[in-house]
Amino acid sequence: MNAEPPPPSASGVLIGRSALLDDVCSEFDRRPAVVVITGEAGVGKSRLVQELLRRTLSPGAVTLVARCQESDAPSVPFAPIVEALSASRALATDLPATLVADLPATLVADLPTILTADPPPVTGALRGLLPDLAVRLPPAPSPLGERPAEHHRLLRALYTLTASLGEAVLVVEDLQWADASTRAFLRTILADPPPRLGLVLTARSHTVPHTDAEGGDGLPFPLRTPPGVLVVERHLAPLSVSETGALAAGLLGAQAVPEEFADRLHRWTGGLPYVVEEVLRRRPVATGLLTEAAGAPEPPLPPSVRRVVVERLRHLPPAARQVVAAAAVLRDPAPLDLLAAVAGSDEPETRRALAAALREGVIRAAGGSYAFPYDLARRAVYEAVAEPERPVLHLRAARALARHTHPLPLAGIAEHYRRANRRTEAVRWLEAAADRAAGSGDAGSAASHYLDALHGGPAPVARDRVALKLARVALNARPGPQVPAALRQVLDERSLGPGPSGEIRLLLGLLLRNQSGSGLEALEEIARAVPDLLSVSTGQAARALAITAIPSLKGWPVGEHRRLLAEAERLLPEVGEEDLRSAVLANRATALALMGDPSAWVAVADLPDTLTGDAAARVHANLAGAASSLGHLERARVFQARAWQAVRTNHAPYLEAFVETTDVVAAFTNGRWKGLLERAERAEEQYRNVPDFHAEALLVCGLLRLHTKGQTDVARRLLERAVHTTALDTGVVLTSAAAAVARIHLAAARPSQAVQAVEGTLHHVRRTGAWVWATALVPPAVDALIRDSRPGEAHRLVAELAEGIADRDAPAARAALLTCRALLTATDGPQAGSGTYDTLYAAAADAWTRLERPHEAAYVREAWGLRLLTIGAAGGRAVLHEALAAYQALDAVWDVLRCQRGLREHGQVTVRRPGALGYGDHLSPRESAVARLASLGLSNREIARELFLSHRTVEHHVARALRKLGVSSRTEIGSQLGR
């Protein structure tokens, strides 16, 4: 069987070969010329030769293509050359006239005349080798009677026939398998090349060949040519990572592929074009590989690639196959002593085995180690190892790695023990790997190893020990749903004592609270842990109580959280362990800050200086979020800076996500919107397995899509996803999302729907009593109630807010209260002692400005200006223009349009800036927005409400869009917009 793969079938420009091809083509035109192309199997030698011939052959030239075949049987003399001559249509054209007359005219016209004279007499010796051309050749000479003489005459005849072809190219592929006769023929050609001949040789070679001695790598004889004969030698290397990506894109019909995919594909295939094409041949599978994450498993092993690798193994002696099998089991590059230990051979035998494997190209040498040229080759070798032999090799590998490597590859050793069916040893080494990762701060790897250890079926004592370690490290690891399931399974075994059981249940509750989206379930789990913890550790019990004291909008009433916090504080004097005392104090400070309790900052001052690493990152991120929400901007900045500092010195994926999303939310709140949408979208993509962080990223994406893009439909979908995603919202997601949806309805003159949008979240606020978190929610809720002719409810809501924050330290909530009182003047004018309209609105706008919340300040000024215009008071236009300028500074396009509409509705014309560019036959941005909504079936009146335009303006935009798009009806717009 021929183990050399066929050339790739992908057509078009060769990836990564253009410069080399240009170089060879420029030299090949100077005849006689010899081109030698070497490279390993599948690297694209044949494809390069095809392109070389296509570029350099003249119309009348003869092309002979000979392919040497690997064979265990004795070969026919000159077999590749004879087959090439017999297959050449060109040599059949100078047949005798009687034979030509019998051929179809179209065939005769298609065959060029090659030989201008009768072949020399010596070529008659080829009649026996070339029976298809016998009538074309001279009579056969008399036998010489001696085999060497006959062989020599055949050699001269083949050379003479080749020389008589005139302008010709002879291609001999896979020269490494050439028989002795073919090698003799090529030596003769090289010694005296015909003047118009181009000779192209390809040979398999894993390294750049040395052609100055017999037996050079890939070439079975030296290249010795007369002076003046051009010899071009080029070694074809595998493709680079970027070139592999370019080839993949071409094969898949894509503009480009992701860099991560190109890197994986290069690792799988070694950059060999043939292997790349075989992997991507099945398009559905290839497309799936393209979209999978970086940790995706290898693709299916193509049978053709398996055959190529296995065929090479057949040529190795048994000892060499055993060493190659050892390399496949070890996976990573391995030195000689390690391979010898796994293969069970001594050093001299291993050296001989490696030499044989290197000659066949099964493995490569690199820096004193030996490895496979690409991952799929290793897999093909591994699958060729007999199933009963694999556990033996893996057991040797585990023991050899423990003896011969430093630092120990603990997880790798564990995997070898697992594959050797040694479960106890596998669990022990996995636990050691996890311990090392946890000690170095790599929480993600530690959690993964502990989880694998639990899945390995350890003994009860080991299981309970590993489960406790997993629970402790998982909080900082973003591990996914498998960890809570594994911990629950261990708890269900009921083999744990009260201490470990309570601690695992506590940590499980924290995991559920922080990462799984199970908010109330998490609180209940932690509460169930308290009795067990009290029986063994006052500190652990106090910690659990302090954790449950942290309030949330989806949790218990604030009063219940206060009670739990009081219980934790009562136990605090009995807590002697410094780390547990620090944890209780950190959670106490967090809970008080989130409640807006004035004593929170005293509690923060009581935090120990010993807080470092993940504990410092967690508490300062919590405090930064709370301070930002409450309106303590300077405190928020300080806490956020400390959180970032702690995260940068302690690698914990969960905490990095925590600090990043806290920062993203604060950036939106404080009007730092430049580049924020891209940052929020990255966070949304990265943190999908942590519900609350994912929800906060979704929230900011939705708010920015609304305010900076005016994409109300997209914004509402994102906000809805955020609400459904959040687990234990601490006053950010539910309130801000409901407020934004209410404002969308209000802008479209739908006050009833705006009221409905806030009712669910208002219920959460009333149930929990967490009015300090109602900052974003209550002003649009009051506005909606007023516009829906429900002033009594609006007044009651404002009274609830005032009572709920009366003793709270919440500057932002007080600014929201000022805003609400200003809005209430639309129902019955200023209340006694509250001042004028201007006084109330100015106080609210100034409060928001001091808090560095420019969007809220602009919102108040917009409402103020519209109120003044409505009642005919002076200054309305000026105040609205202040709001407009503030919105423009934020790039809040949606708000700018709404503000401009308000001016127009009150007869205040906004002047277009001079020098605005025209759009000719193309749709302007506003026309595109109108056309898009029209294509969705919205009426002109609905479009006007959505985009804050007048009904007449929408009519004009629709008419212009129809004309520019060349359609006659609104139903045709969608196809022209590419919907």
Secondary structure, 3 states (H helix, E strand, C coil): CCCCCCCCCCCCCCCCCHHHHHHHHHHHCCCCEEEEEEECCCCCHHHHHHHHHHHHCCCCCEEEEEECCCCCCCCCCCHHHHHHHHHCCHHHCCCCHHHHHCCCHHHHHHCCCCCCCCCCHHHHHHCCCCHHHHHHCCCCCCCCCCHHHHHHHHHHHHHHHHHCCCCEEEEEECHHHCCHHHHHHHHHHHHCCCCCEEEEEEEECCCCCCCCCCCCCCCCCCCCCCCCCEEEEEECCCCCHHHHHHHHHHHHCCCCCCHHHHHHHHHHHCCCHHHHHHHCCCHHHHHHHHHCCCCCCCCCCCHHHHHHHHHHHHCCCHHHHHHHHHHHHHCCCECHHHHHHHHCCCHHHHHHHHHHHHHCCCCEEECCEEECCCHHHHHHHHHHCCCCHHHHHHHHHHHHHHHHCCCCCHHHHHHHHHHCCCHHHHHHHHHHHHHHHHHCCCHHHHHHHHHHHHHCCCCHHHHHHHHHHHHHHHCCCCCCCHHHHHHHHHHHCCCCCHHHHHHHHHHHHHHHHHHHCCHHHHHHHHHHHHHHHHCCCHHHHHHHHHHHCCCCCCCCCHHHHHHHHHHHHHHHHHCCCHHHHHHHHHHHHHHHHHHCCCCHHHHHHCCCCCCCHHHHHHHHHHHHHHHHHHCCHHHHHHHHHHHHHHHHCCCCHHHHHHHHHHHHHHHHHCCCCCCHHHHHHHHHHHCCCCHHHHHHHHHHHHHHHHHHHCCHHHHHHHHHHHHHHCCCCCCCHHHHHHHHHHHHHHHCCCHHHHHHHHHHHHHHHHHHCCHHHCCCCHHHHHHHHHHCCCHHHHHHHHHHHHHHCCCCCCHHHHHHHHHHHHHHHHHHCCCCCCCCHHHHHHHHHHHHHHCCCHHHHHHHHHHHHHHHHHHCCCCHHHHHHHHHHHHHHHCCHHHHHHHHHHHHHCCCCCCCCCCCCCCCCCCCHHHHHHHHHHHCCCCHHHHHHHHCCCHHHHHHHHHHHHHHHCCCCHHHHHHHHCC
